[in-house]
Structures are given as structure tokens and as C-alpha cells.
Amino acid sequence: MASPTFKKEPTSKDYYPVMPHGEPKMPALDSLPAMTADRFDRRRSILSQLDQQFELVRASRTLDRLDGFQRRAFEMLTSSRTRDAFDLSGESQATRRRYGENLWGSTMIVARRLLERRVPFVSVHQDIYKHYGHAYDMHTNNFGMLKDFNLPILDRVIPALLEDLEARGLLDSTLIIVMGEMGRTPTVNARAGRDHWPQCGFSLMIGGGIRRGHVHGTTDKQAAYPESHPVKVRDFVATIYQLMGIDPHMTVDDRQGRPIAIAQGGEPLFDVIG
């Protein structure tokens, strides 16, 4: 397959509004409407309505009909300890600056605060931000998005999260996974983008029993196909179960009583486990 080529790499100026000093605007900083008194009251009203609904459910007999897992999920959502994790007013300005004073930095701080409160599973997503682009689904302006948005954000929030978890003694007990659902085409399309490519991709696994500095597998020079130690999705899933202390060969019965293998026959990658 031919190496990726393109005539002119577009910059973020071709796709995004630019500040006077030449930096692309961040949607989390300057695209939000002003926090007027009316808007603040509407937010407070929504919060009050949610609180009221939680209390109605708590006071009703609904909880009696929940199984153990459902009850645990409800209690996790309604506990003040969990809900306080979303209040960033107690974080220092130094911490806010280290993560980035924007939507992505704030989201990662919330993730860390949830982990501190023993929430067992936290998922942080890059979203689609209207005219700012499709986050990592870069069918257009792949290089401008990576250079001006995705990589600077990633390079900031991941080290900040790891440093905080290690300082709090949580890194060894927390598995951090950085990944998307597929790779990108090794060739560049007419819009300077890269399309979906499920044949080859990569992920990062950090903490939680993972060997530090280990690189598992290689690809050809275009990163189009794996050349050594290919990892199937089911093997990746089995590795996560193994690290969580769950037997990856375990089966769970479906509604008809048929046993379903939780890792679909995958095998843990013991080479990546420390």
C-alpha cells in the first residue's frame, strides 16, 4: 500500500476560527453562552428537580424491587460522596491549570475525583463539537485536528491524571485505557482526512498491573496491518478481565439459560501484565 501523501497539509486556520494571536479557539472557553441570572436559575431548577425525583424514588417502594446491582447503582448515583465529585470548586487553581481550564481538563479531574470515591468504572469520551470537528473521527483535517486540538489535550490531561493517581496511591489499583474503536486508514483522503480502518489500531494500557514501558506487537511501515503478536478484541477484553480478577473464561447465562463466554473465547495477554 502506498505511503500517505498529500499536496498541502491544511492547518486549523482552514477549519476553525482564530484568535487575534493566531491560536485556534477552544469551544469550552469561548463558545458557551454567558451565565446570566436566568440561565443560572434554570440550571438550579433542573438540579432541584433531579434532587426531588431521587427523594421520591427513595421514599417509594421502588427500591424494594431492585436487585443488588441495581440498588448499588442507584445508591452510587444518589450518594453525596459521589455527587460531590462533580463539584470542582475545591480544586486548586494550580490543579485546574495543570489539567487545562477547559471542558476536557475539567472532565478528567471529575474522573479522578470519582476514582477517589471508589467508583469502579469511569469512562471519559471525546465528543463531536459542532463546527469544531469530529474529535478523533477525523475524516477531514486529520493533521490540523491532531496538531491543534487532540494531541495537545491528550498530552496534557493524561500525564496530569497519572501524576495525581500515583501521588494518591491509586495508580497501581487503577487500570487506565486510552483507545478508540478502530484505527485510521494508512492513506489520506481528498479532504486531508483518514477514514475508518478496523484492520489495525492501537491502545494504551497504564497502571493496574500493566508492565511499564512494554510495547506489544508491531505493524508494517504504514501501520496498515499487524506483523507480530496481533491482538484480537476478545484478547483485549480477556486481559482486562484478568487484571480485574475476573476469570476471562467464565460464562454467564443469557435469558434463555444459554452460557455466553464473557470474553468470547479470548485469552489474556500475559506479556503485558507486570
Secondary structure, DSSP 8 states (H G I E B T S, - for coil): ------S----GGGTS-B-TTS-B--HHHHSS----HHHHHHHHHHHHHHHHHHHHHHHSSGGGGS-HHHHHHHHHHH-HHHHGGG-GGGS-HHHHHHH-SSHHHHHHHHHHHHHHTT-S---------GGG--TT--SS-HHHHIIIIIHHHHHHHHHHHHHHHHHTT-STT-EEEEE-SSEE-SS--TTS---EETT---EEEEETTB-TT----EE-TTSSSEEES---HHHHHHHHHHHTT--TT-EEE-TTS-EEETTTT----GGGB-
